[in-house]
């Protein structure tokens, strides 16, 4: 028969406060591995959302460029022919060119503004990592 307060009794009941260094290192390693996987998953989700936003902005710019090109091409001919009735064809072509330059500038500024709103920094992950570092410091103490 063993004494109720012996070390073997406290370990088997799970009430031991003196865990071995190996157990602590194993638990810390497991916790850090799980934490790292969670942080990577969060960073991946954030970056995917920002990439989607950037892709949408780039797609809009590409669509605007193609539509602008087709419109400029056909409308330019029509306007030049119409203006040719009241002025020389060269002046008509110059006027049409200036109008399309203004349209292109407006589209470019709008697309640039949308792309500037993209935030490639995973803010939630950075905040979470800071919290994890604080938690780890308190755990070491």
C-alpha positions in Angstrom: 0.0 0.0 0.0 1.3 3.5 -0.8 1.0 6.7 1.0 -1.7 9.0 -0.4 0.6 11.9 -0.9 3.3 10.1 -2.8 4.5 11.4 -6.2 3.1 8.4 -8.1 -0.4 9.1 -6.8 -0.3 12.8 -7.8 0.9 12.0 -11.3 -1.7 9.3 -12.0 -4.5 11.6 -10.8 -3.4 14.4 -13.1 -2.9 16.9 -10.2 0.8 17.3 -10.5 2.1 20.8 -10.7 5.6 19.6 -11.5 5.5 18.6 -15.2 8.7 17.4 -16.7 10.7 19.6 -19.0 10.1 17.2 -21.8 6.3 17.4 -21.4 6.4 21.2 -21.3 8.6 21.4 -24.4 6.3 19.0 -26.2 3.2 21.0 -25.2 4.8 24.3 -26.2 5.9 22.8 -29.5 2.4 21.5 -30.2 0.9 24.8 -29.3 3.3 26.8 -31.5 2.7 24.4 -34.4 -1.0 24.9 -34.1 -0.7 28.6 -33.7 1.6 28.9 -36.8 -0.9 26.9 -38.9 -3.7 29.2 -37.8 -1.8 32.4 -38.5 -0.8 31.1 -41.9 -4.4 30.3 -42.7 -5.5 33.8 -41.6 -2.8 35.5 -43.7 -3.7 33.4 -46.7 -7.4 34.4 -46.4 -6.5 38.0 -46.1 -4.2 38.0 -49.0 -6.7 36.2 -51.2 -9.3 38.8 -50.4 -6.9 41.6 -51.3 -5.8 39.8 -54.5 -9.4 39.5 -55.5 -10.0 43.2 -55.0 -6.8 44.0 -57.1 -7.9 41.6 -59.8 -11.3 43.3 -60.0 -9.7 46.7 -60.4 -7.3 45.5 -63.0 -10.1 43.7 -64.9 -12.1 47.0 -64.9 -9.1 48.8 -66.3 -8.7 46.2 -69.0 -12.4 46.3 -69.9 -12.4 50.1 -70.0 -9.3 50.1 -72.2 -10.9 47.7 -74.7 -14.3 49.5 -74.7 -12.5 52.8 -75.1 -10.5 51.6 -78.0 -13.5 50.2 -79.9 -15.5 53.3 -79.2 -12.7 55.7 -80.0 -12.1 53.8 -83.3 -15.6 53.9 -84.7 -16.9 57.1 -83.1 -13.8 58.9 -84.2 -14.4 58.1 -87.8 -18.0 59.2 -87.6 -17.2 62.4 -85.8 -14.4 63.2 -88.2 -16.7 62.7 -91.2 -19.3 64.9 -89.6 -16.8 67.7 -88.8 -15.3 67.4 -92.3 -18.5 69.1 -93.5 -17.6 72.3 -91.6 -13.8 72.2 -91.5 -10.7 70.6 -92.8 -10.3 66.9 -92.0 -7.0 67.4 -90.2 -8.7 69.8 -87.7 -11.6 67.4 -87.3 -9.1 64.5 -86.5 -7.3 66.7 -84.0 -10.5 67.6 -82.1 -11.5 64.0 -81.9 -8.1 63.0 -80.6 -8.2 65.5 -77.8 -11.6 64.4 -76.7 -10.5 60.8 -76.5 -7.3 61.8 -74.6 -9.6 63.3 -71.9 -11.7 60.2 -71.7 -8.6 58.0 -71.4 -7.2 60.2 -68.6 -10.5 60.0 -66.6 -10.5 56.2 -67.0 -6.9 55.9 -66.0 -7.4 58.0 -62.9 -10.4 56.1 -61.8 -8.6 52.7 -62.2 -5.5 54.0 -60.4 -7.7 55.2 -57.5 -9.3 51.8 -57.2 -5.9 50.0 -57.2 -4.5 52.3 -54.5 -7.3 51.1 -52.2 -5.8 47.6 -52.2 -4.0 46.8 -49.0 -1.5 44.0 -49.4 -0.6 44.0 -45.7 -2.5 41.3 -43.7 -3.6 43.6 -40.8 -5.5 40.9 -38.9 -2.6 38.5 -39.1 -0.2 41.2 -37.8 -2.5 42.0 -34.9 -3.0 38.4 -34.1 0.8 37.7 -34.1 1.3 40.6 -31.7 -1.3 39.1 -29.4 0.3 35.7 -29.7 3.7 37.2 -28.8 2.2 38.8 -25.7 0.5 35.5 -24.7 3.8 33.7 -25.2 5.7 36.1 -23.0 3.1 35.7 -20.2 3.3 31.9 -20.5 7.1 31.9 -20.1 6.8 33.9 -16.9 
